[in-house]
């Protein structure tokens, strides 16, 4: 058979499958928007139970993905994001239960006001509709995204990476079982059933108007493609070039504890610190202990000249290092001339994701929190708190780094829009 004909047939097949998913998801979204909060919550609780009961199957599916990933030469950081264990599976189930326990975001009256002519106007929270989530590696995103969309009355179309295909399929099976037990349509949480990259293209095109928002979760190349090609709004999740700034008034012991956790608790998460900035005013007392602590813990340190001078194990940092999301046990270190220089460095090289100041000066802290334009800014706390679960959201679809209404951890409240309900008593406009 002619190769071009085969490819055309395959493209037509993908287009037809994705179009059908879009139509089914739209129908499911209309039902979800009207479903009672208890019904949606019961589906979440049932899904959590399914995940716990089917943990062995999920682990077996993940083991298959891990074996294929190792055979394909996947990096250690990517393998860390892909791998599941019993604790993480329990965490997925717990997250769904926490989402179920949150207040219902739909129907909230966001504002109410009256006009001189007697009209009463309410601004009321409503679902966004159908949300497409395109993600790589981390299979737990399927549970978080599906659960958050369900809670907020949105239908979800999930497209996981080919490397996590089996894991995500096993998790999705549990989510669907939860929907069925509550009498909700299975298409409320749809999984793209193919690895073909053309399916992503169909989602970016909007599925004939049936997709309302796209959320990308993955590497720089994925996010860049989504932002360049999407014909629907995007909640951008850019790379986490995360900074920790140690101010002249920082407590050294506190700085060491926070920095170690920020960098090394899990190096593969987007909230992991990638750059350490140290105020020159405290470099004589703070720089060497901080750098040695990282090196002794097995972290590679790439530094400027001042940093290289404190330990021979430090390698030179290049201009590219200041812009790099390592997602590994590597950190870049620079000595800066105070708070102004630290803020300027973050603005120049950062990704507006998460940044932290360590200081005992309330004045410096308030300036940092006010002037650093990132989705999450912290004072004297680990950057690894950049997580929807830690914010009390039950989970997150991602960390949005744009400036739309959804910024920072995207939870149930950020997955809503609003409409105006206007009540009158015969008023007409003159």
Buried (B, 14 or more C-beta within 10 A) or exposed (E): EEEEEEEEEEBEEBBEBBBEBBBBBBBBBBBBBEBEBEBBBBBBBBBBBBBBEBBEBBBEBBBBBBEBBEEEEBEEBBBBBBBBEEEBBBBBBBBBBBBBEBEBBBEBEEEEEEEEEEEEBBBBBBBBBBBBBBBBBBBBBBBBBBBBBBBBBBBBBBBBBBBBBBBBBBBBBBBBBBBBBBEBBEBBBBBBBBEBEBBBBBBBBBBEEBBBBBBBBBBEEBBEBBBEBBEBBBBBBBBBBBBBBBBBBBBBEBBBBBBBBBBBBBBBBBBBBBBBBBBBBBBEEBBBBBBBBBBEEEBBBBBBEBBBBBBEEBBEBEEEBBBBBBBBBBBBBBBBEEBEBBBEBBBEBBBBBBBBBBBEBEEBBEBBBEEBEBBBBBBBEBBBBBBBBEBEBBBBBBBBBBEEEBBBBBBBBBBBEBEEEEEEEEEEEE
